[in-house]
Amino acid sequence: GWISLQWAGTIDNFERDEVVRRRRSGAGDARASLVSDEDEGPWSQPLPLGVYRVTGDSAAVGKNGRGQDLGSSTKQLPLYDAPDSESNIVDFLVCNQCLEVVETQVSLMKRKDNRDRILSNTEGKHVVRARCMVPVILSPLSVENFVGGNEFAPVVPQRKFRSGWITISEGKKSVTASPIPVGAYIVTTKDPLLSCDSNSKIKSILPSGSCMEVDATRIEFEEKEEMMQCRHCSRESMYHTVAVRALIASGGYVTLFVVSVGVSGTHGSLCACGRLVQQTYAEPVPLGMYRLTRSTLLTRGSVHKTQAIAHLEMNAFVRVMETRVEGGCVRGRVYVNFSGGNVPGQEGDSRRTESLVGWVSLFEPPSFSWAELVSEVAT
């Protein structure tokens, strides 16, 4: 059958506005509630391609309250050789290991007995499988890296992307992979961050504390081994590394972070304390619940000059679902609930709808802000 994905066209969609107005005016009508897609949407979104990070059991929360440390999970994510395979495992991926997803599909895992025989060709469980490229360093003595006649050639590890399929699942206790978020980022390194084109020519210089908008991500091998310090135990060592690079809206590619990569799987990528080693240059603006620290306008679109649809007073709470950068300012697509006295001074306004979706300004580096984070949503 068919489902609605989202409204088409620009933000000034007359048909959408009429449907939303009719939906809100008939909020008390039981028949109106049966039409689930008569609101601003979107009602679904695709699984993005790009860089993903393996995420582990959320029950193992680190000291900072944001989940596990790099590579500290005992559970691992299987990498299969085919989208419908459940037994042919190519490798195991550890928590916080990075990979690049290039394709997704829904596969039917057919029911099997204890002897791995298929019981039914039509019955089973549907799962989301993603074809991914996993960066590994192959040992010069490995079967994959052996070339006959070159026994006396220099022994040099080879960089390679290993292809396979992983399961994208939901659930707090499952080991899966989550995409590196796109949207607004803040430069966190002390030194300026360089934006370069495909020929490594500098396009722009982003100072520390500035903001940028990430459109897409990819993985690249670094040319040489790098001396890196573990932020957990402060040990320094040489590692093979990969860089997670981002295409930004202003043009060019920047490096978000660099992480250690191992020799055939995880061997050689972990510090002596058992964790992956990472160096971060920019971090995403977190999604979640924000409290307004000053009054601002709720606008229809992400650009400042779009139509204002509400005036929000200080201390109102908004839920940020998406971020962008417009004119050097971080803007957030927010959900505002006007019920229960969330918006000060609006309780007696009978013209006010129960909720609205729009865009507000969150902050403008280096120091001016309209809102502060109250609770972050795990990504």
C-alpha positions in Angstrom: 0.0 0.0 0.0 0.9 3.7 0.2 1.8 5.9 3.1 2.4 9.7 3.4 6.0 10.7 3.8 6.0 14.5 4.0 4.5 17.6 2.5 6.1 18.5 -0.9 7.3 21.9 -2.0 8.4 25.0 -0.2 7.4 26.2 3.3 4.6 28.3 1.7 2.5 25.3 0.8 -1.2 26.5 0.6 -2.7 23.0 0.6 -0.7 22.0 3.7 -1.7 25.1 5.5 -5.4 24.5 4.8 -5.2 20.9 5.9 -3.4 21.8 9.1 -5.9 24.6 9.8 -8.8 22.2 9.2 -7.2 19.6 11.4 -6.8 22.1 14.3 -10.2 23.6 14.0 -11.7 20.1 14.2 -9.6 19.0 17.1 -12.7 18.0 19.1 -14.1 15.9 16.3 -13.5 12.2 16.7 -13.5 11.7 12.9 -10.6 14.2 12.6 -8.4 12.2 14.8 -8.7 9.2 12.5 -6.6 11.0 9.8 -3.2 10.6 11.3 -1.2 12.5 8.5 -3.2 15.7 8.6 -0.6 17.7 10.4 2.7 19.4 9.5 4.7 16.2 9.3 7.0 14.7 8.2 5.6 11.3 9.1 8.6 9.1 8.2 12.3 9.6 7.3 14.8 7.4 5.5 17.8 5.8 7.2 20.6 8.0 6.1 23.8 6.8 4.3 27.2 7.9 5.6 29.2 7.3 8.7 27.7 5.2 11.5 29.1 4.4 15.0 28.5 1.1 16.7 26.5 1.6 19.8 26.2 -0.9 22.7 24.0 -1.8 25.6 22.8 1.5 27.1 22.5 -0.2 30.5 26.3 0.2 30.8 26.4 4.0 31.4 29.8 5.7 31.8 30.9 8.2 34.4 29.8 11.1 32.3 26.3 9.7 31.9 26.4 9.5 28.1 26.8 5.8 27.6 29.8 3.6 27.3 33.4 4.7 26.8 35.1 4.2 23.5 35.5 0.4 22.9 34.6 -0.6 26.4 31.5 -2.8 25.6 31.9 -6.5 25.9 29.1 -7.0 23.4 29.9 -6.9 19.7 28.1 -6.3 16.4 28.3 -9.2 13.8 29.3 -8.3 10.3 27.6 -10.7 7.8 28.6 -11.6 4.3 25.1 -11.3 2.8 21.9 -9.3 3.7 19.9 -12.5 4.4 22.7 -14.3 6.3 22.6 -15.2 10.0 25.5 -17.6 10.2 28.3 -16.5 7.9 30.0 -13.8 10.0 32.9 -11.9 8.5 34.0 -9.9 11.5 32.8 -8.5 14.9 32.6 -4.8 15.5 33.2 -3.2 18.9 31.3 -0.4 20.5 32.1 3.0 19.0 33.9 1.6 16.0 33.1 3.6 12.9 31.9 2.3 9.5 30.3 3.8 6.4 26.9 2.7 5.3 26.3 2.7 1.5 23.0 0.8 1.2 20.0 -0.3 3.3 17.3 -2.8 2.7 14.6 -4.8 4.6 15.4 -8.5 4.7 13.2 -11.5 5.7 15.0 -13.7 8.2 13.3 -17.1 7.6 12.4 -19.4 10.4 14.8 -22.3 10.9 15.1 -25.3 13.1 17.9 -26.3 15.4 19.8 -27.8 12.5 19.6 -24.5 10.5 17.1 -25.9 8.1 14.5 -23.4 6.7 11.0 -24.2 8.0 9.1 -21.7 5.9 10.0 -19.5 2.9 7.3 -17.0 3.7 7.4 -16.8 7.5 10.0 -15.1 9.6 11.1 -11.7 11.0 11.7 -8.6 8.9 14.9 -6.8 9.9 16.8 -3.8 8.5 20.1 -4.7 7.1 22.8 -2.1 6.0 25.7 -2.8 3.6 28.7 -1.1 5.1 32.4 -0.5 4.5 34.6 -1.1 7.6 38.1 0.3 7.6 40.7 -2.3 8.7 44.5 -2.6 8.5 45.5 -5.9 7.1 48.5 -7.6 8.5 51.2 -8.3 5.9 51.1 -12.0 6.9 47.4 -12.4 6.4 45.9 -14.5 3.6 44.1 -11.5 2.1 47.3 -9.6 1.9 49.6 -12.4 0.4 50.8 -12.0 -3.1 52.8 -14.8 -4.6 56.3 -13.9 -5.8 56.6 -10.9 -3.4 58.0 -12.8 -0.5 61.0 -10.5 -0.2 59.0 -7.2 -0.6 58.9 -4.8 2.3 56.5 -5.9 5.1 53.9 -3.1 5.1 50.4 -3.3 6.5 47.7 -2.6 3.9 44.7 -0.3 4.4 41.4 -1.7 3.2 37.7 -1.3 3.5 36.0 -4.6 4.4 32.5 -5.0 3.0 29.6 -6.7 4.9 26.1 -6.3 6.3 25.0 -5.3 9.8 21.6 -5.3 11.5 20.1 -1.9 12.3 17.8 -2.5 15.3 16.1 -0.5 18.0 16.1 -1.2 21.7 18.1 -0.2 24.7 19.8 -3.6 25.2 20.7 -4.3 21.5 24.1 -3.7 19.9 23.5 -1.8 16.7 24.9 1.2 14.8 23.7 4.8 14.8 24.4 7.5 12.2 26.8 10.4 13.0 24.4 13.3 13.1 24.2 16.0 10.5 23.1 19.6 11.2 24.8 22.3 13.3 28.3 21.6 14.8 30.6 23.6 17.1 34.4 23.7 16.6 35.8 22.4 19.9 39.5 22.2 19.1 41.8 25.1 20.3 43.3 25.5 16.9 41.3 26.7 13.9 39.6 24.0 11.8 40.4 24.0 8.0 37.8 23.4 5.3 39.4 22.0 2.2 38.1 21.0 -1.3 38.6 17.6 -3.0 42.1 18.7 -4.0 43.1 19.6 -0.4 43.1 23.3 -1.2 41.9 25.5 1.8 38.5 27.0 1.2 37.8 28.5 4.7 39.2 28.7 8.2 36.8 28.0 11.1 38.0 29.5 14.4 37.5 27.7 17.7 34.0 28.1 19.0 32.5 28.9 15.6 29.5 27.0 14.1 29.1 25.1 10.8 26.4 23.0 9.2 27.2 19.4 8.3 25.4 17.9 5.3 27.1 14.5 4.8 29.8 12.4 6.3 32.4 9.9 5.0 35.5 7.9 6.2 39.0 8.3 4.9 42.3 6.7 5.9 45.0 8.9 7.3 48.3 8.7 5.4 50.6 8.0 8.3 50.5 6.5 11.8 49.7 9.2 14.4 50.8 9.7 18.0 47.6 9.8 20.0 46.8 10.1 23.7 44.1 8.1 25.3 41.8 10.5 27.2 41.0 7.8 29.8 44.4 6.7 30.9 46.6 9.4 29.3 48.8 6.8 27.6 50.4 7.8 24.3 51.1 5.5 21.4 51.3 5.3 17.6 48.1 4.2 15.9 46.8 3.7 12.4 43.8 6.1 12.1 40.8 6.9 10.0 39.3 10.4 9.8 35.5 11.1 9.8 35.2 14.0 7.4 32.1 16.1 6.8 30.8 18.0 3.8 29.6 21.4 5.2 27.0 23.7 3.8 29.4 26.6 3.2 31.5 24.3 1.0 34.5 22.0 1.5 35.3 19.1 3.8 36.3 19.3 7.5 37.6 16.6 9.9 35.1 16.0 12.7 37.3 13.4 14.6 40.1 10.9 14.1 39.8 7.4 15.6 42.2 4.5 15.8 41.7 1.5 13.5 43.0 -2.0 14.0 44.9 -4.7 12.2 42.2 -7.1 11.0 39.3 -6.3 13.3 40.0 -4.6 16.6 43.5 -5.9 17.2 45.9 -3.0 17.3 43.2 -0.3 17.6 42.6 -0.4 21.3 44.7 1.3 24.0 46.3 -0.7 26.8 43.2 0.2 28.9 41.0 -1.5 26.4 39.4 1.5 24.7 39.5 3.0 21.2 41.6 6.2 21.0 39.9 9.3 19.5 40.7 12.9 18.9 37.7 15.2 18.4 37.7 18.5 16.5 34.0 19.4 16.4 30.9 18.2 18.2 27.2 18.4 17.2 24.7 20.7 18.8 22.7 18.4 21.0 19.0 17.7 20.3 16.5 17.6 23.2 14.6 19.9 25.6 15.7 23.6 25.8 14.5 26.4 28.0 14.3 29.9 26.4 16.5 32.4 28.3 15.0 35.4 26.4 11.9 36.0 24.3 12.1 35.1 20.6 10.0 34.5 17.5 8.9 31.1 16.2 9.1 31.2 12.4 7.8 29.0 9.6 11.2 28.3 8.0 14.8 28.1 9.1 15.7 31.4 7.6 15.3 34.4 9.9 13.1 36.4 7.4 10.4 33.7 7.0 6.9 34.3 8.4 6.6 34.5 12.2 3.9 32.2 13.5 4.2 32.8 17.3 6.0 34.9 19.9 7.6 32.9 22.6 8.4 34.4 26.0 11.4 33.7 28.3 11.2 30.4 30.3 9.2 28.6 27.6 10.3 25.0 26.9 10.8 23.8 23.4 11.9 20.4 22.0 14.7 20.7 19.4 14.3 18.0 16.7 16.8 19.4 14.1 19.5 22.1 13.8 20.8 24.3 11.0 23.2 27.2 10.7 21.8 30.4 9.1 23.8 33.6 9.0 26.3 32.5 11.7 23.4 31.6 14.0 22.4 28.1 15.2 18.7 27.6 14.5 16.6 24.7 15.8 13.4 23.1 14.4 11.3 22.9 17.5 8.0 21.5 18.9 6.3 23.8 21.3 3.5 22.6 23.5 1.3 25.5 24.7 -0.7 23.4 27.2 -0.1 23.1 30.9 1.3 26.6 31.2 4.5 25.8 29.3 4.4 29.2 27.5 4.1 32.0 30.1 1.2 34.4 29.7 -0.6 32.2 27.1 -2.9 30.2 29.4 -5.9 32.4 28.8 -5.5 32.9 25.1 -8.3 31.0 23.5 -6.9 31.6 20.0 -3.7 29.7 20.8 -3.5 26.1 19.4 -2.2 23.3 21.7 1.1 22.9 19.8 3.2 24.3 17.0 6.2 23.3 15.0 8.6 25.9 13.7 12.2 27.4 14.0 13.8 29.4 16.7 17.3 30.8 17.2 19.3 28.9 19.8 22.6 30.7 20.0 25.1 32.7 18.0 28.8 32.1 18.8 30.8 33.0 20.6 28.5 34.0 23.5 25.0 35.2 22.6 22.2 32.7 23.2 18.4 32.5 23.3 18.1 29.1 24.9 19.8 26.6 27.2 19.9 22.8 27.1 17.8 21.1 29.8 17.9 17.5 28.8 19.7 15.9 25.8 18.2 13.2 23.6 20.5 10.2 23.0 21.5 9.8 19.3 
